[in-house]
């Protein structure tokens, strides 16, 4: 696996962003996309605890992708304030993700400004992500195929990206948008094709935003316990159609066969991913 650093830029115009990053499908970190958001200065751990600590939130563990009845289901629910205390206290596997905070606290919408760097932002789905130190998010690309603008708050988060054509080297599980490769500790003996994968790497600081192009694979490592918000954008009809197909195969094929076959379905997916990758070694 070879990784190159993602450029960090300030003052990009929409035209520069379109020509240098959006159209070529190249990631970039904006140092200043969220500089004028009230959220960048206002959303601290204490602020969220004091105002929204009563909310009951779903939490997910490392067994999120384990086959069986708990496949892709929450591990437990907890008051939001207690969870924020937990991730501030030290390492924990528990994560909270795809959480639309504006549905539960609509007044917060004024704290985030929709960017003007490109057209097509989806205002209905601003998702938040929380995790403790050393929590990780498995390699995947977003099922709806949106371009994603991920802004980090307060602490640090490492983001590793791979272009869509790297999927075979990443041992993608068929009928899913997932890979179970451990980017932090690659097992090249079992997964030799992963040696040939090339990608990008960055560590986001407070207030920075990484642009993740449509269908780019991403692996997340919480360097510190912290949180971020993802804004999504669709710039053409093709990505919407592909996203609908991904959602359909996930809910009908993948979840359906997991319910019927359980661990045998996961084992089949792993075998097929390894068979395809062997052709590339």
C-alpha positions as CSV (number, residue, x, y, z in Angstrom):
1,X,0.0,0.0,0.0
2,X,1.4,3.4,-1.0
3,X,-0.2,6.6,0.3
4,X,0.4,10.2,-0.7
5,X,-0.6,13.2,1.4
6,X,-3.8,15.1,0.5
7,X,-3.2,18.7,-0.4
8,X,-4.4,21.3,2.1
9,X,-5.7,24.5,0.5
10,X,-7.1,27.9,1.5
11,X,-9.0,30.4,-0.6
12,X,-10.1,27.9,-3.4
13,X,-12.6,29.4,-5.8
14,X,-15.5,27.3,-7.2
15,X,-13.8,27.3,-10.6
16,X,-10.5,26.2,-9.2
17,X,-12.1,23.5,-7.2
18,X,-14.1,22.2,-10.2
19,X,-11.1,22.1,-12.5
20,X,-8.4,20.9,-10.1
21,X,-10.4,18.5,-7.9
22,X,-14.1,17.8,-8.7
23,X,-13.8,17.0,-12.4
24,X,-10.5,15.0,-12.1
25,X,-11.9,13.2,-9.0
26,X,-9.1,14.2,-6.7
27,X,-9.4,14.8,-2.9
28,X,-8.4,18.0,-1.2
29,X,-8.5,19.4,2.3
30,X,-10.1,22.9,2.7
31,X,-8.5,24.8,5.6
32,X,-11.2,27.5,5.5
33,X,-14.5,26.0,4.0
34,X,-16.1,26.1,7.5
35,X,-14.2,29.1,8.8
36,X,-17.4,31.3,9.0
37,X,-19.7,28.6,10.4
38,X,-21.0,29.4,13.9
39,X,-20.6,25.6,14.6
40,X,-16.8,25.8,14.2
41,X,-16.5,28.1,17.2
42,X,-19.6,27.1,19.1
43,X,-19.8,23.3,19.0
44,X,-17.7,22.1,21.9
45,X,-18.1,19.0,24.0
46,X,-19.5,21.1,26.8
47,X,-21.9,23.0,24.6
48,X,-23.4,19.7,23.2
49,X,-23.6,18.1,26.6
50,X,-25.3,21.1,28.3
51,X,-27.9,21.5,25.5
52,X,-28.5,18.1,24.1
53,X,-27.1,15.6,26.6
54,X,-30.6,14.2,27.3
55,X,-31.0,12.8,23.7
56,X,-31.0,9.0,23.5
57,X,-28.6,8.0,20.8
58,X,-27.7,4.7,19.0
59,X,-24.1,3.4,19.4
60,X,-22.3,0.9,17.3
61,X,-19.4,-1.4,18.2
62,X,-16.8,-3.4,16.3
63,X,-19.3,-6.2,15.8
64,X,-21.3,-3.9,13.4
65,X,-20.5,-6.1,10.4
66,X,-20.7,-9.5,12.1
67,X,-23.2,-11.9,10.5
68,X,-26.4,-12.7,12.1
69,X,-29.4,-10.8,13.5
70,X,-27.2,-8.0,14.8
71,X,-25.8,-7.3,11.3
72,X,-25.4,-3.5,10.9
73,X,-27.6,-2.8,14.0
74,X,-26.8,-0.6,17.1
75,X,-25.1,-2.3,20.0
76,X,-26.9,-0.2,22.6
77,X,-28.5,3.2,23.2
78,X,-27.2,5.8,25.7
79,X,-27.9,9.4,26.7
80,X,-25.9,11.7,24.4
81,X,-24.2,13.4,27.4
82,X,-23.0,10.2,28.9
83,X,-21.6,9.1,25.5
84,X,-19.7,12.4,25.1
85,X,-18.2,11.9,28.6
86,X,-17.2,8.4,27.5
87,X,-15.3,9.5,24.3
88,X,-13.6,12.3,26.2
89,X,-12.4,9.8,28.9
90,X,-10.3,7.6,26.6
91,X,-10.4,4.9,24.0
92,X,-13.6,3.1,23.3
93,X,-14.9,1.1,20.3
94,X,-18.4,2.7,20.5
95,X,-19.2,5.0,17.6
96,X,-22.2,7.0,16.7
97,X,-22.7,7.7,13.0
98,X,-25.1,8.7,10.3
99,X,-26.9,10.8,12.9
100,X,-29.0,13.7,11.6
101,X,-28.7,16.0,14.5
102,X,-30.9,18.6,12.9
103,X,-33.9,16.2,13.1
104,X,-33.5,16.3,16.9
105,X,-32.2,19.8,17.4
106,X,-33.5,21.8,14.4
107,X,-32.2,25.1,15.8
108,X,-28.7,24.0,15.1
109,X,-29.2,24.3,11.3
110,X,-28.3,27.9,11.5
111,X,-24.9,27.0,12.8
112,X,-23.9,25.3,9.5
113,X,-23.8,27.2,6.2
114,X,-24.2,25.2,3.0
115,X,-21.0,25.7,0.9
116,X,-21.1,27.5,-2.4
117,X,-18.0,25.7,-3.7
118,X,-20.2,23.5,-5.9
119,X,-23.9,22.9,-6.8
120,X,-26.0,20.0,-5.7
121,X,-25.7,19.9,-1.9
122,X,-28.4,17.8,-0.2
123,X,-29.7,19.9,2.6
124,X,-31.9,17.1,4.1
125,X,-29.0,14.8,5.1
126,X,-26.3,16.5,7.2
127,X,-24.9,13.5,9.1
128,X,-22.7,13.6,12.2
129,X,-20.1,11.1,13.3
130,X,-18.7,10.6,16.8
131,X,-16.0,8.2,18.1
132,X,-13.5,7.6,20.9
133,X,-9.8,7.6,20.6
134,X,-8.5,4.8,18.3
135,X,-12.0,3.9,17.1
136,X,-11.9,3.0,13.4
137,X,-14.4,3.0,10.5
138,X,-13.9,0.1,8.1
139,X,-13.0,0.8,4.5
140,X,-16.1,1.6,2.5
141,X,-17.5,4.0,0.0
142,X,-20.8,5.8,0.6
143,X,-23.8,3.8,-0.6
144,X,-25.6,6.7,-2.2
145,X,-22.5,7.7,-4.2
146,X,-22.5,11.3,-3.1
147,X,-19.5,13.5,-2.9
148,X,-18.8,14.1,0.8
149,X,-17.4,17.2,2.6
150,X,-16.4,16.0,6.0
151,X,-15.6,18.7,8.6
152,X,-13.8,17.9,11.8
153,X,-14.4,19.6,15.2
154,X,-12.2,20.1,18.3
155,X,-9.8,17.1,17.8
156,X,-8.0,15.1,15.1
157,X,-9.1,12.4,12.7
158,X,-7.1,10.5,10.2
159,X,-8.7,9.9,6.8
160,X,-7.3,7.4,4.2
161,X,-8.8,7.4,0.7
162,X,-8.6,5.2,-2.3
163,X,-10.0,5.8,-5.8
164,X,-12.9,3.7,-7.1
165,X,-10.5,1.7,-9.4
166,X,-8.7,0.4,-6.3
167,X,-11.7,-1.7,-5.2
168,X,-10.2,-5.1,-6.4
169,X,-7.0,-4.5,-4.4
170,X,-9.1,-3.7,-1.3
171,X,-10.9,-7.1,-1.3
172,X,-14.3,-5.5,-1.8
173,X,-17.1,-7.8,-0.5
174,X,-19.6,-8.5,-3.4
175,X,-23.1,-7.0,-3.1
176,X,-21.7,-4.4,-0.7
177,X,-19.8,-1.1,-0.6
178,X,-17.5,-2.6,2.1
179,X,-14.0,-3.9,2.6
180,X,-12.6,-5.3,5.9
181,X,-9.0,-4.5,5.2
182,X,-7.1,-3.1,8.3
183,X,-5.4,-0.1,6.9
184,X,-3.5,0.5,10.1
185,X,-2.0,-3.1,10.3
186,X,-2.2,-4.6,6.8
187,X,-2.0,-8.4,6.7
188,X,-0.1,-8.7,3.4
189,X,0.4,-12.5,3.8
190,X,-3.3,-13.1,3.7
191,X,-4.2,-10.2,1.4
192,X,-1.1,-9.8,-1.0
193,X,-3.0,-7.7,-3.6
194,X,-3.4,-4.9,-1.0
195,X,0.4,-4.2,-1.5
196,X,-0.5,-2.8,-4.9
197,X,-3.2,-0.4,-3.6
198,X,-2.4,3.4,-3.9
199,X,-4.3,6.1,-2.2
200,X,-4.2,9.4,-0.2
201,X,-3.8,10.1,3.5
202,X,-4.4,13.1,5.8
203,X,-5.0,14.0,9.4
204,X,-7.8,16.5,9.8
205,X,-7.5,19.2,12.4
206,X,-10.3,21.3,14.0
207,X,-12.2,23.3,11.4
208,X,-10.7,21.5,8.4
209,X,-12.8,19.8,5.7
210,X,-11.8,16.9,3.4
211,X,-13.5,16.6,0.0
212,X,-14.1,12.9,-0.6
213,X,-15.1,12.4,-4.3
214,X,-18.0,10.3,-5.3
215,X,-17.5,6.5,-4.8
216,X,-14.0,7.0,-3.2
217,X,-13.2,4.4,-0.6
218,X,-12.4,5.8,2.9
219,X,-11.0,4.5,6.1
220,X,-11.3,6.6,9.3
221,X,-9.1,6.5,12.4
222,X,-10.1,8.6,15.4
223,X,-6.7,9.9,16.5
224,X,-8.5,11.5,19.5
225,X,-12.1,11.2,20.7
226,X,-14.1,13.7,18.6
227,X,-16.8,14.4,16.1
228,X,-17.4,15.7,12.6
229,X,-20.2,16.6,10.2
230,X,-20.6,15.4,6.6
231,X,-22.4,17.4,4.0
232,X,-23.3,15.5,0.8
233,X,-23.6,16.7,-2.8
234,X,-24.7,15.1,-6.1
235,X,-23.4,16.8,-9.2
236,X,-25.0,14.5,-11.8
237,X,-27.9,12.1,-12.4
238,X,-25.6,9.1,-12.9
239,X,-24.4,9.1,-9.3
240,X,-28.0,9.2,-8.1
241,X,-28.9,6.2,-10.2
242,X,-25.9,4.2,-9.0
243,X,-26.7,5.2,-5.5
244,X,-30.2,3.8,-5.8
245,X,-28.8,0.5,-7.2
246,X,-26.4,0.2,-4.3
247,X,-29.2,0.8,-1.7
248,X,-31.4,-1.7,-3.5
249,X,-28.8,-4.5,-3.5
250,X,-27.8,-3.8,0.0
251,X,-31.3,-4.0,1.5
252,X,-32.6,-6.8,-0.8
253,X,-29.5,-9.0,-1.5
254,X,-27.0,-8.4,1.2
255,X,-29.3,-8.0,4.2
256,X,-31.7,-10.6,2.9
257,X,-29.0,-13.3,2.4
258,X,-27.5,-12.4,5.8
259,X,-30.8,-13.1,7.4
260,X,-31.2,-16.4,5.6
261,X,-27.5,-17.7,5.6
262,X,-25.9,-15.8,8.5
263,X,-22.2,-16.5,8.8
264,X,-22.2,-18.6,5.7
265,X,-23.1,-15.5,3.7
266,X,-20.2,-13.5,5.1
267,X,-17.8,-16.4,4.5
268,X,-18.9,-16.5,0.8
269,X,-18.3,-12.8,0.4
270,X,-14.8,-13.1,1.8
271,X,-14.0,-16.0,-0.5
272,X,-15.2,-14.2,-3.6
273,X,-13.2,-11.1,-2.6
274,X,-10.0,-13.1,-2.2
275,X,-10.6,-15.0,-5.4
276,X,-10.9,-11.8,-7.4
277,X,-7.9,-10.3,-5.8
278,X,-5.7,-13.3,-6.5
279,X,-5.9,-12.6,-10.2
280,X,-4.1,-9.3,-9.5
281,X,-1.1,-10.6,-7.6
